[in-house]
Amino acid sequence: MLALTDAMSTTVTVDQSVFDAVRAVLDEQGVVELVTVVGAYHLVSGSSSRLR
């Protein structure tokens, strides 16, 4: 899960091997929730850093 978060944070794209590793641990809903949480965090942190 950390590899997915790192990939979304640094390169914006995620390798299929990373998705496969996450899918081995989480079901489809869990993957969607993880991607949503990471994306929402980036949205909020990006917006708040621009407002400073």
LODRENLO-95710 format. One record per atom (N, C-alpha, C): residue number from 1; residue in three letters; atom name; x, y, z. Coordinates in pm, 1 decimal. Layout:
<nodes>
  num  residu  atome      east     north        up
  NUM     ALA     CA         X         Y         Z
...
</nodes>
This chain:
<nodes>
  num  residu  atome      east     north        up
    1     MET      N      82.5    -118.6       0.0
    1     MET     CA       0.0       0.0       0.0
    1     MET      C      86.9     124.9       0.0
    2     LEU      N     198.5     118.4      69.7
    2     LEU     CA     287.8     233.4      72.6
    2     LEU      C     348.5     258.6     -65.1
    3     ALA      N     378.0     153.3    -139.2
    3     ALA     CA     433.4     169.4    -274.4
    3     ALA      C     333.3     240.7    -365.3
    4     LEU      N     205.4     208.6    -350.7
    4     LEU     CA     102.4     276.9    -429.2
    4     LEU      C      96.7     424.5    -392.0
    5     THR      N     100.5     453.1    -263.6
    5     THR     CA      98.0     591.2    -217.2
    5     THR      C     220.6     667.1    -267.4
    6     ASP      N     337.0     605.9    -259.4
    6     ASP     CA     459.2     669.3    -308.1
    6     ASP      C     451.2     696.9    -457.9
    7     ALA      N     404.2     599.1    -533.8
    7     ALA     CA     394.7     616.5    -679.2
    7     ALA      C     296.5     727.8    -714.2
    8     MET      N     183.2     732.9    -646.0
    8     MET     CA      85.9     837.9    -673.9
    8     MET      C     140.0     975.0    -634.6
    9     SER      N     230.5     977.8    -537.9
    9     SER     CA     284.4    1104.2    -489.7
    9     SER      C     401.3    1154.8    -572.9
   10     THR      N     475.8    1064.2    -631.8
   10     THR     CA     597.2    1106.7    -701.2
   10     THR      C     584.3    1107.2    -852.6
   11     THR      N     519.7    1005.5    -909.0
   11     THR     CA     516.2     995.8   -1054.8
   11     THR      C     376.6    1010.8   -1112.7
   12     VAL      N     276.2    1010.1   -1029.8
   12     VAL     CA     135.0    1020.7   -1065.2
   12     VAL      C      83.2     893.4   -1132.2
   13     THR      N     170.8     817.8   -1196.1
   13     THR     CA     128.8     689.9   -1254.7
   13     THR      C     176.0     576.8   -1165.2
   14     VAL      N     103.2     466.5   -1168.8
   14     VAL     CA     135.1     351.3   -1084.8
   14     VAL      C     154.7     230.2   -1174.4
   15     ASP      N     267.0     162.3   -1156.7
   15     ASP     CA     295.3      41.4   -1234.7
   15     ASP      C     193.9     -67.7   -1203.3
   16     GLN      N     169.0    -150.3   -1301.8
   16     GLN     CA      74.2    -261.4   -1284.3
   16     GLN      C     119.5    -354.4   -1172.3
   17     SER      N     249.4    -373.0   -1157.0
   17     SER     CA     299.4    -461.8   -1051.2
   17     SER      C     264.0    -409.4    -912.9
   18     VAL      N     261.1    -278.3    -897.3
   18     VAL     CA     222.6    -218.8    -768.4
   18     VAL      C      74.0    -241.4    -743.7
   19     PHE      N      -8.0    -219.4    -847.2
   19     PHE     CA    -150.9    -246.0    -832.6
   19     PHE      C    -176.8    -392.3    -799.3
   20     ASP      N    -104.9    -482.0    -865.1
   20     ASP     CA    -122.3    -624.4    -838.6
   20     ASP      C     -87.8    -659.0    -694.2
   21     ALA      N      18.0    -598.3    -641.7
   21     ALA     CA      56.3    -623.3    -502.5
   21     ALA      C     -50.3    -571.7    -406.0
   22     VAL      N    -108.4    -456.2    -437.1
   22     VAL     CA    -214.1    -401.2    -351.3
   22     VAL      C    -339.0    -487.9    -360.0
   23     ARG      N    -371.3    -533.1    -480.3
   23     ARG     CA    -489.6    -618.6    -497.6
   23     ARG      C    -475.0    -752.2    -425.7
   24     ALA      N    -352.2    -795.0    -401.3
   24     ALA     CA    -330.6    -919.7    -327.1
   24     ALA      C    -367.9    -903.2    -180.1
   25     VAL      N    -370.2    -778.2    -134.0
   25     VAL     CA    -399.6    -750.3       6.4
   25     VAL      C    -540.3    -694.6      24.8
   26     LEU      N    -584.9    -610.6     -68.3
   26     LEU     CA    -714.6    -544.4     -56.4
   26     LEU      C    -810.8    -593.6    -164.0
   27     ASP      N    -938.9    -589.5    -132.8
   27     ASP     CA   -1038.4    -618.4    -236.2
   27     ASP      C   -1057.7    -493.1    -321.5
   28     GLU      N   -1145.7    -500.8    -420.2
   28     GLU     CA   -1165.1    -389.2    -512.5
   28     GLU      C   -1207.8    -262.1    -440.7
   29     GLN      N   -1298.3    -275.1    -346.3
   29     GLN     CA   -1343.7    -158.0    -270.8
   29     GLN      C   -1228.2     -96.8    -191.7
   30     GLY      N   -1144.1    -179.4    -135.3
   30     GLY     CA   -1028.9    -129.0     -60.1
   30     GLY      C    -931.2     -52.9    -147.8
   31     VAL      N    -909.1    -102.6    -269.3
   31     VAL     CA    -820.5     -33.2    -363.4
   31     VAL      C    -879.0     102.5    -400.1
   32     VAL      N   -1008.3     105.4    -428.4
   32     VAL     CA   -1074.0     231.7    -462.7
   32     VAL      C   -1064.9     329.6    -345.7
   33     GLU      N   -1087.7     282.0    -225.5
   33     GLU     CA   -1080.2     369.4    -108.2
   33     GLU      C    -938.8     421.9     -87.9
   34     LEU      N    -839.0     337.3    -105.9
   34     LEU     CA    -700.6     380.9     -88.7
   34     LEU      C    -664.1     488.3    -191.0
   35     VAL      N    -697.3     465.0    -316.8
   35     VAL     CA    -667.5     562.9    -420.9
   35     VAL      C    -742.7     693.7    -394.9
   36     THR      N    -865.8     683.9    -348.9
   36     THR     CA    -945.1     803.1    -319.5
   36     THR      C    -885.5     883.2    -204.0
   37     VAL      N    -844.3     814.5     -99.5
   37     VAL     CA    -786.7     883.7      16.4
   37     VAL      C    -656.2     952.9     -21.6
   38     VAL      N    -571.2     883.8     -95.9
   38     VAL     CA    -444.1     944.3    -137.1
   38     VAL      C    -471.0    1064.6    -227.3
   39     GLY      N    -561.9    1049.6    -321.0
   39     GLY     CA    -595.2    1160.2    -409.7
   39     GLY      C    -653.7    1279.0    -335.2
   40     ALA      N    -741.2    1251.9    -240.4
   40     ALA     CA    -801.4    1359.8    -161.6
   40     ALA      C    -695.9    1431.1     -77.9
   41     TYR      N    -603.2    1354.8     -22.3
   41     TYR     CA    -495.5    1415.8      55.6
   41     TYR      C    -413.2    1511.0     -31.8
   42     HIS      N    -380.6    1466.7    -151.8
   42     HIS     CA    -302.8    1551.7    -242.2
   42     HIS      C    -381.1    1677.7    -280.4
   43     LEU      N    -509.1    1663.3    -300.4
   43     LEU     CA    -591.9    1778.9    -333.3
   43     LEU      C    -591.6    1881.2    -220.3
   44     VAL      N    -612.5    1833.6     -98.6
   44     VAL     CA    -617.3    1923.2      16.8
   44     VAL      C    -480.5    1984.2      44.6
   45     SER      N    -376.6    1901.9      43.7
   45     SER     CA    -243.5    1955.3      75.6
   45     SER      C    -195.4    2050.6     -34.1
   46     GLY      N    -226.8    2020.8    -158.4
   46     GLY     CA    -189.3    2112.0    -267.0
   46     GLY      C    -261.7    2242.9    -258.4
   47     SER      N    -390.4    2236.7    -225.5
   47     SER     CA    -469.3    2359.7    -213.7
   47     SER      C    -423.5    2443.1     -96.8
   48     SER      N    -398.0    2380.5      16.4
   48     SER     CA    -360.3    2457.2     134.8
   48     SER      C    -220.7    2516.5     120.1
   49     SER      N    -131.3    2447.1      50.9
   49     SER     CA       3.1    2503.0      34.8
   49     SER      C       1.5    2621.4     -61.6
   50     ARG      N     -92.0    2624.1    -154.6
   50     ARG     CA    -102.7    2735.7    -247.6
   50     ARG      C    -166.7    2858.9    -183.2
   51     LEU      N    -240.0    2837.7     -75.8
   51     LEU     CA    -306.5    2948.0      -8.5
   51     LEU      C    -216.6    3022.0      89.3
   52     ARG      N     -99.7    2968.6     113.8
   52     ARG     CA      -9.0    3032.5     209.5
   52     ARG      C      51.2    3156.4     155.0
</nodes>
